[in-house]
Amino acid sequence: MITGKNYIGNQKSTKGNKTYKTFNPELNKENDTVFTEASEEEISDAVNLASQAFKEYSTISGVKKAAFLNAIADEILALDDELVQAYCSETGLPEGRAKGERGRTIGQLRSFANLVEEGSWVEATIDKAQPNREPMPRLDIRKMNIPLGPVVVFGASNFPLAYSTAGGDTAAALAAGCPVIVKSHPMHSGTGELVASAIVKAAEKTGMPNGVFSNLNSSGIEVGQQLVANPKVKAVGFTGSIKGGRALLDLSAKREEPIPVFAEMGSINPVVVLPEALENRNQEIAKTYAGSITLGTGQFCTNPGLIIGIKSEAFNSFVNHLSQEILEINPSCMLHPNIKEGYNTNKEKVVSQENVTVTANYESDVANNHAQQTVVSVEGKTFLENSTLHLEVFGPFSMVVQCEDSDELEKIIANLEGQLTGTVISDNDEIKNYSNVIAALQNRVGRIIFNGVPTGVEVCESMVHGGPYPASTDSRFSAVGISSIKRWVRPFSYQSWPNNLLPKELQNENPLSIFRTIDGIRTKDKI
């Protein structure tokens, strides 16, 4: 029997009694490896190790953290086909997707390595003393970002690499100086264990403290609940459903010491299609959006689940073309039978509502765990009156909302829940006539796309992957890009502190040669 293990720091462990297997949705059968769910003792050991490791890791230099992050990337690449095959066997996704996501994971790690090696990310700020200032002297005050402490990261079902064990949350937290405990997702525990082995190997090679990283298996919610409730855990990262993210947020709030939960949750990503664009190229737009809706079997958090426009013959033509185009696409495999079941359940819940018209539904038989894509249409008035129609249907599904006029379109957007993205499809300068619509959209989303599709999230400094609740639990932060490091730190000030006892980032001599703000001026100068 092949046994999957937990990583408690750099030690493998299987002390629990509960076991489970992952599932191959393409073959419609369980994989061979038996995983052991983390026991209470293992959870406690992992948190205690992380808390102890924090004392050293929180003060380690940016150069050493960069070496660690780059080593993780190297060790993941060294797993080569073994990792790709594990990924495919646990997701039903093709090799190309596995390699693409691996590349993104590597890119994230290296971008954070570059960030912390350079060092200016700490936002060092110095206000020098002014002993002769009237009417009151000013003391010397210096500020920088410092890490929060041990962070728990929950693996995401739809991104086994980029949003899971060594994904964006983990990379950002490690870059910030926070030890990480990953609660591995039960759908891809084998992939998670391989990546965990790479992180542990990298930690050992670069001399990181034992406990800087742990990986715990779990088939249910109990391990995650115990981790979030543990008083030594100081922050949580989560990518998943509104139900799961909200439960973690509520659990953290009930602690004696509440902690931040940075959860990226549900989104239907409204797309506004303006009239001139529909008149000029409705068939082209329809083909593009049929592809976006079905990309990855619709299992992206930025899937365009809502398309809104003003009634016209051109809009009717668009809906007809979209319905035709989407049925030309071959159905593909979903990540797990449970996810397909959830897709079918939520789809049926929406379709069964009054005044909902199904304009396209793939009705031919499909292989096991493959999803049948669907497009539905409703009147704007119906959408406004029935909040059930706002439900995220996670999969290849989209709803078209037909508005009477731009006022109703604006009202619909203003009454939406928070979203990750909003998209505007426009021709020429017609967007200038819809400033109120754009303003309403800006207040509901974290990112606006112009003449594109929401699927595809570039990892760069300017990216915002977040938005008003329930898109995320804190719209001030992004879950993607190097700015996401700010979730795992807090500002800290030193007042009248001896120069030689200050962190190097704040010392007069600026030994790290980083950018600092001194008396309001950004500079690398010494004091």
Legacy VTK file of the C-alpha trace (Angstrom):
# vtk DataFile Version 3.0
C-alpha trace
ASCII
DATASET POLYDATA
POINTS 527 float
0.000 0.000 0.000
1.290 3.478 -0.934
0.883 5.833 2.022
0.656 9.616 1.840
2.145 11.499 4.786
1.966 14.798 6.592
5.017 17.041 6.896
5.471 18.348 10.421
8.368 20.654 9.784
10.991 18.531 8.056
9.652 15.229 9.439
7.120 12.927 7.779
4.338 11.754 10.050
1.245 9.496 10.013
-0.143 9.477 13.549
-3.821 9.926 12.658
-6.449 7.200 12.391
-8.566 8.621 9.576
-7.555 7.821 5.987
-8.783 8.756 2.524
-7.811 8.651 -1.153
-7.821 11.219 -3.920
-9.905 10.693 -7.057
-9.100 10.609 -10.765
-12.146 12.272 -12.412
-11.022 11.404 -15.945
-10.810 7.684 -15.157
-13.668 7.921 -12.638
-11.871 5.967 -9.953
-9.850 6.490 -6.781
-6.093 6.839 -6.973
-3.960 4.286 -5.167
-2.285 6.320 -2.422
-3.858 6.250 1.032
-3.497 9.553 2.908
-3.604 9.878 6.675
-5.470 12.855 8.068
-3.454 14.926 10.546
-4.129 14.140 14.192
-4.596 16.700 16.976
-1.052 15.939 18.124
0.363 16.585 14.650
-1.586 19.828 14.336
-0.266 21.001 17.689
3.292 19.981 16.797
3.153 21.821 13.461
1.880 25.030 15.076
4.394 24.857 17.922
7.248 24.345 15.460
6.031 27.267 13.358
5.804 29.504 16.421
9.335 28.572 17.436
10.644 28.990 13.885
9.106 32.468 13.700
11.553 33.771 16.290
14.433 33.159 13.884
12.721 33.352 10.508
11.107 36.742 11.188
14.544 38.363 11.426
16.279 36.496 8.624
17.744 38.654 5.846
15.986 39.297 2.564
18.918 37.740 0.723
18.502 34.473 2.642
14.736 34.435 2.166
15.276 34.992 -1.552
17.653 32.027 -1.670
14.991 29.908 0.064
12.216 30.958 -2.337
14.392 30.358 -5.391
15.397 26.972 -3.998
11.713 26.040 -3.652
11.233 26.903 -7.323
14.256 24.809 -8.284
13.079 21.810 -6.268
9.573 21.978 -7.764
11.081 21.963 -11.248
13.246 18.996 -10.245
10.079 16.960 -9.580
9.519 17.107 -13.346
7.056 14.572 -14.795
6.283 12.994 -11.423
4.560 16.207 -10.372
2.790 16.648 -13.716
1.412 13.115 -13.646
0.226 13.450 -10.043
-1.478 16.722 -10.925
-3.266 15.214 -13.917
-4.336 12.086 -12.056
-5.982 14.153 -9.298
-7.672 16.815 -11.440
-8.577 15.397 -14.830
-6.806 18.406 -16.341
-4.388 18.006 -19.289
-0.592 18.113 -19.110
-0.505 21.504 -20.788
-2.553 23.016 -17.971
-0.330 21.319 -15.374
2.846 22.686 -16.922
1.338 26.134 -17.367
0.280 26.290 -13.741
3.664 24.996 -12.630
5.277 27.808 -14.614
3.061 30.356 -12.919
3.945 28.925 -9.504
7.652 29.155 -10.277
7.210 32.708 -11.541
5.439 33.755 -8.340
8.176 32.327 -6.150
10.934 34.024 -8.122
9.126 37.373 -8.184
8.864 37.341 -4.390
12.514 36.314 -4.184
13.457 39.374 -6.232
11.241 41.565 -4.064
12.742 40.581 -0.723
16.312 40.466 -2.026
16.034 44.116 -3.086
14.361 44.958 0.232
12.475 48.227 -0.274
9.118 46.438 0.121
9.302 46.993 3.921
8.345 50.649 3.306
10.916 52.034 5.718
9.908 55.521 6.806
11.991 57.866 8.938
10.996 61.163 10.532
14.173 62.558 12.045
14.167 64.261 15.418
13.704 68.030 15.500
14.792 68.988 19.032
14.496 72.727 18.348
11.038 72.640 16.778
8.585 75.127 18.265
6.302 74.963 20.083
7.165 71.305 20.751
10.278 69.291 19.784
9.791 66.255 17.541
11.207 62.886 18.559
12.943 60.493 16.142
10.336 58.031 14.807
11.016 55.220 12.330
8.558 52.740 10.817
8.683 49.554 8.732
6.589 46.471 7.996
7.180 43.406 10.152
5.719 39.871 9.772
2.568 38.824 11.636
3.557 35.298 12.687
2.611 31.763 11.651
0.154 31.708 8.730
-2.277 28.916 7.783
-2.871 28.545 4.040
-5.764 26.486 2.683
-5.149 24.784 -0.653
-7.603 25.638 -3.452
-9.546 22.935 -5.287
-9.165 24.476 -8.753
-5.449 25.385 -8.663
-3.382 22.567 -7.100
-0.143 24.478 -7.723
-0.628 28.235 -8.175
-3.069 28.698 -5.266
-2.119 25.819 -3.021
0.917 24.308 -1.308
3.565 26.614 -2.805
1.098 29.037 -4.377
0.707 32.759 -4.054
-0.380 32.829 -0.399
2.484 30.600 0.707
5.077 32.463 -1.366
3.907 35.845 -0.070
3.822 34.722 3.568
7.281 33.148 3.402
8.591 36.288 1.691
7.148 38.400 4.504
8.959 36.321 7.139
6.003 34.196 8.281
6.249 30.409 8.711
3.458 28.621 6.806
1.282 25.660 7.678
-0.630 24.403 4.635
-3.941 22.622 5.079
-3.685 20.534 1.910
-6.785 20.225 -0.238
-8.145 16.639 -0.106
-8.755 16.561 -3.862
-5.042 16.865 -4.662
-3.166 15.646 -1.602
-0.640 13.740 -3.720
0.302 16.842 -5.670
0.466 18.739 -2.385
2.760 16.190 -0.763
5.188 16.319 -3.677
5.324 20.117 -3.545
5.683 19.978 0.243
8.687 17.689 -0.154
10.251 20.280 -2.458
9.688 23.082 0.073
11.148 21.030 2.926
14.174 20.076 0.832
14.690 23.751 -0.077
14.403 24.779 3.580
17.043 22.249 4.592
19.406 23.218 1.757
19.215 26.926 2.607
19.424 26.547 6.384
15.903 27.634 7.287
14.640 26.814 10.797
12.720 23.576 11.232
9.018 24.432 11.265
9.190 27.225 8.700
6.847 25.017 6.676
4.445 22.153 7.406
1.848 20.383 5.267
-1.173 18.720 6.868
-3.623 16.378 5.163
-7.333 16.463 5.812
-10.434 15.011 4.152
-12.879 17.255 6.014
-13.086 20.547 7.893
-11.848 19.532 11.353
-8.116 20.029 10.752
-8.701 23.476 9.298
-10.948 24.455 12.197
-8.336 23.404 14.744
-5.619 25.316 12.938
-7.598 28.556 12.751
-8.602 28.276 16.414
-5.024 27.725 17.611
-3.831 30.873 19.457
-0.335 30.629 17.946
-1.703 31.057 14.408
-1.750 34.744 13.442
-3.371 34.889 9.974
-5.191 32.745 7.393
-5.166 32.580 3.588
-8.038 30.890 1.754
-9.262 30.486 -1.827
-12.603 28.778 -2.279
-16.326 29.038 -1.711
-18.223 31.788 0.082
-19.474 29.216 2.575
-15.957 28.015 3.421
-14.388 31.459 3.568
-17.191 32.885 5.684
-16.943 29.975 8.140
-13.229 30.677 8.624
-13.867 34.398 9.033
-16.506 33.734 11.696
-14.278 31.219 13.468
-11.376 33.672 13.605
-13.641 36.397 14.989
-14.690 34.135 17.879
-11.105 33.620 19.038
-9.947 35.363 22.202
-7.475 37.099 19.900
-9.195 37.559 16.513
-6.921 37.243 13.488
-7.203 38.368 9.861
-8.615 35.921 7.321
-7.739 36.833 3.755
-10.251 34.820 1.770
-10.880 35.054 -1.968
-14.347 33.630 -2.479
-17.306 33.821 -4.862
-17.692 35.941 -7.979
-19.921 35.954 -11.068
-17.818 38.627 -12.836
-20.365 40.800 -14.656
-19.755 41.674 -18.300
-21.442 44.794 -19.687
-21.891 44.701 -23.468
-22.666 48.172 -24.847
-25.019 48.757 -27.820
-22.575 49.895 -30.531
-20.299 46.949 -29.856
-23.290 44.648 -30.243
-24.310 46.320 -33.498
-20.842 46.036 -34.992
-19.508 42.684 -33.814
-21.998 40.637 -31.803
-20.960 37.384 -33.495
-17.281 37.934 -32.710
-18.047 38.786 -29.079
-20.268 35.730 -28.771
-17.534 33.392 -30.020
-14.977 34.928 -27.651
-17.265 34.589 -24.658
-18.308 31.037 -25.461
-14.624 30.177 -25.158
-14.185 32.141 -21.936
-17.260 30.601 -20.270
-16.077 27.040 -20.997
-12.348 27.611 -20.417
-11.112 25.129 -17.830
-14.674 23.760 -17.685
-15.672 27.104 -16.165
-13.719 26.314 -13.005
-12.042 29.700 -12.664
-12.948 32.290 -10.052
-13.027 34.830 -12.903
-15.459 32.886 -15.093
-17.901 35.330 -16.802
-21.118 34.161 -15.145
-23.203 37.263 -15.910
-23.558 39.149 -19.207
-25.627 42.345 -19.126
-26.880 44.459 -22.023
-29.690 46.691 -23.234
-32.481 45.093 -25.265
-32.105 45.355 -29.035
-32.100 43.207 -32.150
-28.306 43.185 -31.960
-28.454 41.882 -28.361
-30.868 39.155 -29.428
-28.458 38.231 -32.199
-25.615 38.095 -29.685
-27.569 35.751 -27.409
-28.391 33.483 -30.359
-24.776 33.367 -31.526
-23.494 32.753 -27.982
-25.968 29.906 -27.559
-24.876 28.350 -30.835
-21.155 28.815 -30.258
-21.149 27.344 -26.777
-22.787 24.149 -28.006
-20.014 23.698 -30.585
-17.448 23.281 -27.787
-16.784 19.763 -26.555
-17.608 19.311 -22.853
-14.600 18.732 -20.617
-13.866 17.075 -17.302
-14.502 18.750 -13.974
-12.082 18.475 -11.070
-14.082 16.013 -8.972
-17.489 14.306 -8.895
-18.430 16.535 -5.951
-17.695 19.659 -7.990
-19.790 18.352 -10.885
-22.596 17.562 -8.463
-22.387 21.093 -7.072
-22.457 22.504 -10.595
-25.543 20.542 -11.530
-27.300 21.403 -8.251
-26.689 25.142 -8.505
-27.476 25.196 -12.201
-30.811 23.487 -11.576
-31.539 25.912 -8.737
-31.109 28.872 -11.100
-32.823 27.298 -14.105
-35.871 26.367 -12.008
-36.557 29.985 -11.014
-39.538 31.718 -12.576
-39.035 33.607 -15.856
-35.630 32.058 -16.580
-35.226 30.972 -20.202
-32.641 28.356 -21.179
-31.123 29.489 -24.488
-28.440 26.785 -24.708
-28.002 23.505 -22.906
-25.639 20.741 -24.032
-27.992 17.753 -23.940
-25.950 14.988 -25.531
-24.455 12.332 -23.295
-21.054 13.169 -21.855
-18.295 11.133 -20.248
-18.144 10.659 -16.498
-17.553 13.908 -14.579
-17.778 16.053 -17.720
-19.949 19.159 -17.476
-22.743 20.142 -19.869
-22.502 23.863 -20.621
-25.548 26.103 -20.278
-26.619 29.669 -21.077
-29.808 31.201 -19.661
-31.543 34.535 -20.160
-33.661 36.752 -17.887
-35.246 40.190 -17.952
-33.545 42.916 -15.924
-36.643 43.308 -13.734
-36.599 39.586 -12.915
-32.922 39.705 -11.977
-33.477 42.675 -9.671
-36.371 41.001 -7.882
-34.808 37.565 -7.347
-31.455 37.398 -5.542
-31.235 33.634 -6.164
-30.274 34.562 -9.720
-27.059 36.089 -8.331
-25.850 32.627 -7.297
-22.413 31.594 -8.531
-22.735 28.455 -10.641
-19.174 27.125 -10.572
-18.712 25.619 -14.010
-19.435 26.359 -17.706
-22.544 28.454 -17.108
-23.521 32.053 -17.808
-26.649 34.174 -17.436
-27.634 36.908 -19.884
-29.600 39.815 -18.401
-31.633 41.947 -20.804
-32.188 45.497 -19.525
-34.810 48.007 -20.649
-32.336 50.901 -20.662
-29.057 52.198 -19.228
-30.777 53.221 -15.973
-31.863 49.641 -15.313
-28.395 48.415 -16.294
-26.821 50.787 -13.754
-29.320 49.722 -11.087
-28.520 46.044 -11.622
-24.800 46.641 -11.263
-25.273 48.807 -8.166
-27.285 46.012 -6.523
-24.759 43.264 -7.211
-22.672 41.726 -4.465
-18.921 42.410 -4.536
-17.066 40.833 -7.471
-13.489 40.095 -8.480
-13.875 41.561 -11.963
-16.137 43.605 -14.178
-15.804 43.846 -17.951
-16.980 46.473 -20.424
-17.301 45.665 -24.135
-17.422 48.921 -26.086
-16.866 50.285 -29.593
-15.433 53.668 -30.463
-16.133 56.225 -27.738
-19.554 54.953 -26.700
-18.242 54.201 -23.212
-18.201 57.974 -22.586
-21.994 57.897 -22.530
-22.063 55.349 -19.715
-20.036 57.048 -16.992
-22.662 56.233 -14.336
-22.572 52.561 -15.321
-18.771 52.498 -15.099
-18.828 54.280 -11.720
-21.323 51.725 -10.383
-19.158 48.890 -11.680
-16.023 50.339 -10.080
-17.771 50.276 -6.702
-18.574 46.580 -7.074
-15.336 45.049 -8.399
-11.581 44.856 -7.864
-10.589 44.992 -11.541
-12.257 46.380 -14.675
-11.410 44.881 -18.082
-11.969 46.831 -21.299
-12.776 44.832 -24.450
-11.403 41.583 -23.129
-12.368 38.592 -21.008
-12.022 38.252 -17.224
-10.487 34.772 -17.381
-6.719 34.948 -17.099
-5.057 36.660 -14.139
-1.638 38.150 -14.885
0.832 37.864 -11.997
2.277 41.360 -11.800
2.599 44.281 -9.408
-0.380 46.149 -10.877
-2.822 43.229 -10.634
-5.676 43.339 -8.124
-7.229 39.964 -7.462
-9.788 40.774 -4.821
-12.814 42.984 -4.431
-15.685 43.973 -2.136
-17.235 41.197 -0.043
-17.982 38.407 -0.890
-15.354 38.465 -3.635
-12.873 38.741 -0.778
-12.964 39.394 2.950
-10.813 42.530 2.658
-10.969 44.534 -0.556
-7.875 46.557 0.378
-5.581 43.715 -0.612
-4.798 41.600 -3.670
-4.290 37.838 -3.505
-2.091 37.952 -6.629
1.145 39.797 -7.336
3.957 40.958 -5.091
1.752 43.529 -3.355
-0.060 40.560 -1.752
2.826 40.405 0.730
1.130 43.280 2.580
-1.498 40.868 3.934
1.069 39.139 6.119
2.743 42.157 7.741
1.885 45.009 10.079
3.427 48.462 10.422
5.703 48.921 13.435
7.358 52.067 14.786
10.571 52.615 16.756
10.691 55.852 18.740
13.964 57.405 19.942
15.733 54.077 19.430
19.552 53.711 19.477
20.783 53.556 15.884
22.920 50.452 16.373
19.943 48.536 17.795
17.588 49.350 14.942
16.898 46.871 12.119
19.263 47.459 9.213
16.362 48.791 7.161
16.054 51.761 9.519
19.674 52.464 10.460
21.190 55.834 9.539
23.782 54.263 7.261
21.160 52.427 5.156
23.424 49.351 4.940
20.938 47.522 2.691
20.832 50.430 0.232
17.035 50.311 -0.026
14.609 53.070 -0.880
13.280 54.799 2.237
11.075 57.794 2.898
13.038 60.301 4.996
11.167 63.408 6.130
8.736 62.883 3.266
11.328 62.303 0.522
11.859 58.877 -1.089
15.576 58.254 -1.301
18.445 55.797 -0.823
20.507 58.433 1.002
22.178 57.843 4.323
21.390 60.033 7.312
LINES 1 528
527 0 1 2 3 4 5 6 7 8 9 10 11 12 13 14 15 16 17 18 19 20 21 22 23 24 25 26 27 28 29 30 31 32 33 34 35 36 37 38 39 40 41 42 43 44 45 46 47 48 49 50 51 52 53 54 55 56 57 58 59 60 61 62 63 64 65 66 67 68 69 70 71 72 73 74 75 76 77 78 79 80 81 82 83 84 85 86 87 88 89 90 91 92 93 94 95 96 97 98 99 100 101 102 103 104 105 106 107 108 109 110 111 112 113 114 115 116 117 118 119 120 121 122 123 124 125 126 127 128 129 130 131 132 133 134 135 136 137 138 139 140 141 142 143 144 145 146 147 148 149 150 151 152 153 154 155 156 157 158 159 160 161 162 163 164 165 166 167 168 169 170 171 172 173 174 175 176 177 178 179 180 181 182 183 184 185 186 187 188 189 190 191 192 193 194 195 196 197 198 199 200 201 202 203 204 205 206 207 208 209 210 211 212 213 214 215 216 217 218 219 220 221 222 223 224 225 226 227 228 229 230 231 232 233 234 235 236 237 238 239 240 241 242 243 244 245 246 247 248 249 250 251 252 253 254 255 256 257 258 259 260 261 262 263 264 265 266 267 268 269 270 271 272 273 274 275 276 277 278 279 280 281 282 283 284 285 286 287 288 289 290 291 292 293 294 295 296 297 298 299 300 301 302 303 304 305 306 307 308 309 310 311 312 313 314 315 316 317 318 319 320 321 322 323 324 325 326 327 328 329 330 331 332 333 334 335 336 337 338 339 340 341 342 343 344 345 346 347 348 349 350 351 352 353 354 355 356 357 358 359 360 361 362 363 364 365 366 367 368 369 370 371 372 373 374 375 376 377 378 379 380 381 382 383 384 385 386 387 388 389 390 391 392 393 394 395 396 397 398 399 400 401 402 403 404 405 406 407 408 409 410 411 412 413 414 415 416 417 418 419 420 421 422 423 424 425 426 427 428 429 430 431 432 433 434 435 436 437 438 439 440 441 442 443 444 445 446 447 448 449 450 451 452 453 454 455 456 457 458 459 460 461 462 463 464 465 466 467 468 469 470 471 472 473 474 475 476 477 478 479 480 481 482 483 484 485 486 487 488 489 490 491 492 493 494 495 496 497 498 499 500 501 502 503 504 505 506 507 508 509 510 511 512 513 514 515 516 517 518 519 520 521 522 523 524 525 526
